[in-house]
């Protein structure tokens, strides 16, 4: 499946920031840099949503199970 191509207008300041981030991320283009930023942001958001009890809630052990079948 081919990717759709479109143009986006950004300020010179935003373009300069994308170029700096491109060098930091070692990406080949502004498009790859934006994708990297989206992935990182999505990962952080999922971690906040799904990892809220990390370090607070302990893992379940077999002793924690209720005896449902007697």
Secondary structure, 3 states (H helix, E strand, C coil): CCCCCCCCCCCHHHHHHHHHHHHHHCCCCHHHHHHHHHHHHHHHHHHHHHCCCCCCCCCCCHHHCCCCCC
